[in-house]
């Protein structure tokens, strides 16, 4: 299809029908199409990027499962038993990550 004949509805059709593949594949196709048409718009080959108006499927949110306090303690104990320097490294990493979270 010629870029000048692309409409928002045509660029949205694979997303709406579900025939474009899985959601991750559709998001990748949308990103490539949008970037390509952005460049064509900058070069003056098309007047408007219709892929900007189409919406790709939303990224699903995965449920987070952080380790329990007892799991973290067991990890630190095992690391220290394995090698005291490795245990120290794990403790420094945990302390650094926690302080970084406080300022995020």
C-alpha positions as CSV (number, residue, x, y, z in Angstrom):
1,X,0.0,0.0,0.0
2,X,1.3,3.5,-0.8
3,X,2.1,5.6,2.2
4,X,-0.1,8.5,0.9
5,X,-3.2,6.1,0.9
6,X,-2.7,5.0,4.5
7,X,-5.5,6.1,6.8
8,X,-5.8,5.8,10.6
9,X,-8.5,3.2,10.1
10,X,-6.3,1.1,7.8
11,X,-3.3,1.3,10.2
12,X,-5.6,0.4,13.1
13,X,-7.3,-2.6,11.5
14,X,-4.7,-5.3,12.4
15,X,-4.8,-4.1,16.0
16,X,-8.5,-4.2,16.3
17,X,-9.1,-7.5,14.5
18,X,-6.3,-9.3,16.4
19,X,-5.1,-10.8,13.1
20,X,-1.7,-9.0,13.4
21,X,-0.3,-11.6,15.8
22,X,0.2,-11.4,19.6
23,X,0.0,-8.1,21.5
24,X,3.8,-7.8,21.7
25,X,4.2,-8.4,18.0
26,X,1.5,-5.8,17.2
27,X,3.2,-3.3,19.5
28,X,6.5,-3.9,17.7
29,X,4.9,-3.5,14.2
30,X,3.2,-0.3,15.4
31,X,6.5,1.1,16.6
32,X,8.3,0.3,13.4
33,X,5.5,1.7,11.3
34,X,5.3,4.9,13.4
35,X,9.0,5.5,13.2
36,X,9.1,4.9,9.5
37,X,6.3,7.2,8.8
38,X,7.8,9.8,11.2
39,X,10.9,9.8,9.0
40,X,8.8,10.0,5.8
41,X,7.0,13.0,7.3
42,X,10.3,14.7,8.1
43,X,11.5,14.1,4.6
44,X,8.3,15.6,3.1
45,X,7.2,12.4,1.5
46,X,3.9,12.3,3.3
47,X,1.8,15.1,4.9
48,X,0.8,13.4,8.1
49,X,1.8,10.3,10.0
50,X,-1.4,8.3,10.5
51,X,0.3,5.8,12.7
52,X,0.5,8.5,15.4
53,X,-3.3,8.4,15.7
54,X,-3.6,4.6,15.8
55,X,-3.3,3.0,19.2
56,X,-1.5,-0.3,19.7
57,X,-2.6,-2.8,22.4
58,X,-1.7,-1.8,26.0
59,X,1.3,-3.4,27.7
60,X,-0.1,-5.9,30.2
61,X,1.0,-5.2,33.8
62,X,2.5,-8.2,35.5
63,X,1.9,-8.8,39.1
64,X,5.0,-8.2,41.2
65,X,6.2,-10.8,43.6
66,X,9.0,-9.4,45.8
67,X,11.0,-11.8,48.0
68,X,9.9,-12.1,51.6
69,X,12.1,-10.8,54.4
70,X,12.9,-14.4,55.4
71,X,13.9,-15.2,51.8
72,X,16.3,-12.2,51.7
73,X,17.7,-13.2,55.1
74,X,18.3,-16.7,53.8
75,X,20.0,-15.4,50.7
76,X,22.3,-13.1,52.8
77,X,23.1,-16.0,55.2
78,X,23.9,-18.4,52.3
79,X,26.0,-15.8,50.5
80,X,28.0,-15.1,53.6
81,X,28.5,-18.9,54.2
82,X,29.6,-19.4,50.6
83,X,32.1,-16.5,50.7
84,X,32.3,-13.7,53.3
85,X,33.1,-11.2,50.6
86,X,30.2,-12.3,48.5
87,X,27.9,-11.9,51.5
88,X,29.3,-8.4,52.0
89,X,28.7,-7.6,48.3
90,X,25.0,-8.8,48.7
91,X,24.5,-6.7,51.8
92,X,26.0,-3.6,50.1
93,X,23.7,-4.2,47.0
94,X,20.6,-4.6,49.2
95,X,21.5,-1.4,51.1
96,X,22.2,0.5,48.0
97,X,19.0,-0.5,46.2
98,X,16.9,0.3,49.3
99,X,18.3,3.8,49.6
100,X,17.9,4.4,45.9
101,X,14.2,3.4,46.3
102,X,13.7,6.0,49.0
103,X,14.8,8.8,46.7
104,X,13.0,7.5,43.6
